[in-house]
Amino acid sequence: MKFFENFDLRQLNNLDLLAKQVVEGFIIGLHKSPFHGFSVE
């Protein structure tokens, strides 16, 4: 396929991986508690 060269496919692959890392990091950040070392109840 001449439309997509190997370089372009690698770029798209890296972009997909980067997007997954950003989303996973954001979700993990949402669930982090600001309270450490004691019970908040």
PyMOL commands that set and color helices and strands:
alter all, ss='L'
color gray80, all
select helices_A, chain A and resi 6-30
alter helices_A, ss='H'
color red, helices_A
deselect
rebuild
show_as cartoon
